[in-house]
Amino acid sequence: MKSSPVTTQASVLAKRRAAAARYKPGTIELLLIAEAPPCTADRYFYFEHVDPHDWLFRYVWEGLMGGKPDREHKAQHLAALRDAGVYMIDLHEESISQPALSDLLPKVPGLIERCAQLRPRHIVLIKSSVYDAAFTALRAAALPVIDERIPFPSSGQQKRFLESFRRAAAHAGFVARVG
């Protein structure tokens, strides 16, 4: 019997939440908010075994830790980010293909609630669409969002991502605490 798309989407969401929970810091120094999980069910920031197109993880690691991550040691890298107080969530928790601002805006109130519960010391928005949808509302909710518009690290935007992401991390006073 084939599973329905709703069941499949719910199971993928549950799998993603479980993977993220393993790497959630006790105190979140730097909360990263991306747009939405990849449409491919086997790709996600917190999945330990991802094909070479793990752009967000790769460039977050490089932006914060200074070197390129080793895919064979992604679990250790994720643990190091956790130990440094870094955590990533998505504005839209379900995969959506090429979301428009109209897809993201209805998710902002829920995002504000999740951010308030997580109590991060600093928030960084990743991707221009996330900034456009959420920055003003997060600021109005007195959440510690950093005013830096950061592109997603693909399609030739990797260098711009690293520059603006490092500025945001420096603004947050982020210093990696990895041995």
N, C-alpha and C positions, 0 to 999 in steps of 0.2 A: 504494500500500500504506500502510495506516494504521500509525503508530508505536504501540507498546504504552505503557501508562501508566508502566511502569518506565523505558523508554527516555526518554520525555518528561520524567519527573521527574529522571532522571540528567542530561539535557541542560540542564534549567533550573538544576540545582544547579551544574553546570560553568560555566554562563554567569554565575551569581551569584558564584561563587568568582573567576572572571576579573575581573569588575567590581570586587570588593573588593580584589583584589591590586593593581590600579592605584593605589589610594589607601591602601595600607598604609604607615604611617610606618616609618622606620628604627628609631626608638626610640619605644615606645608610652608616652606619659605618662598617658593616660586611656583605658582600655579600657571600652567600653560593651557590656554584654551584654543583648540583647533576648530575647524569648521564642522566636520562630520567624519565618521570612520570610512575607510575605503569601501567601495562597492564589492570588492572581492572578499569573500567571507574568511579566507585564510590569511588576510593581511590586516594588521592592526599594530599600533605603536607598542602595546604591551605583549604581543605574541613573541615568544622567544625564538621561533624559527620562521623567518620571513624571507621571501625571495629577494633578489638584489634591489627591488624597487621600494625599499624601506626608507624613502626620502626624509620624512619628518624625523624619524628616530636618528638617522645618520647625521643630519645637520644640527639637531638639538644637541646631540653628544659632542659634535665638533665645536659648536658654538660655546658650550659650557666647559668642556674638558680639554679643548685645544688640539685634539688629535682625531684621526679617523677611527671609528669603532671596528672591532673585529667581529664579524657576523657569527663566528664560532663561539664567541663569549658574550652574546647579547644578554643572557640572563645575569651575568656578573655586572655588565654595564647598567642594566636596569636597576639592579640592587644598589649600585653606586649612586645612581641618580636619586633613588629613594633615600639613601643614607645622607645625601646632601640636601634633602628636603624638596626635591623637584617632583611635581606630579602633573599629569596631563589629563584633561577631560575634553570632550567635544561639546560645542554649542548645541548641535543637533545630534542626538545620541544614536539615531538610526542612519544607515547608509542611504544617501540620496545622490543621484547622478546630477552633477552640475546645478547645485541649488541656487535659486535666485534669492534676493533679499527678502522677498515675500515668503519664502520657505523658512528663513531664519528668524525673522522678527517675532513670530508667535512663540518661539522657543526661548526668547530672552527672559521673560518672567521666571520660568523654571530654572534657567541658568543662574539668575540672581539668587534664588533660593539655595541652589546647590553650592554656590560660592559662599554664601553666608554660613552654611553648615560646615564647609571645609575650613573656614577661617584662615585663609592664606595671608601671609605677610605682604606678598606682592602678586599681581596678576599681569600676565603678558598675553596679548591676543595675537594669534598667528593666522594670518591671511587677511587681506584687505576687507573681504566680505564680512569677516568676524568683527573687525574693528568698526566697520560701517554699521553693523547691526547692533552691537553690544556696548561699545565704548561709552556713549553718553548715558545709557541706562545704568551701567555699572558705576560710573562716576556719581550719578545722581543718587544711587543707593549707598553712597559713602564707602564703596569697596575700593581697595588699594590697587586700582588698575593703572598701569603705566601708559602714558600717552606716546606710543610708538607704533606706527603703521608698518607692519612686517609682512612681506610677501611670503607665499608658500615656497619652500625650497625645491622647486622643479621648474622645468621649461625655461632654463636659462636664468632663473632668479636666485640661484644658490649663493652667489657672491653678495647680492643685495640682502638676502636673508641673513647671512652670517654677520654682515655689518650692522644691520638694524637690531638683530637679536642680541648681539653682544652689547650694543648700547643699552638696550632695555635691561639686560642682566646686570650690567655695571650700575645702572640707575638704582636697581634693587639692592646693590651692594653684594651681589652674589659672588661668593668665593667657593669654588669646589672644595669639598672636604673629603677627598678620596686619597687613599694611601697609595 
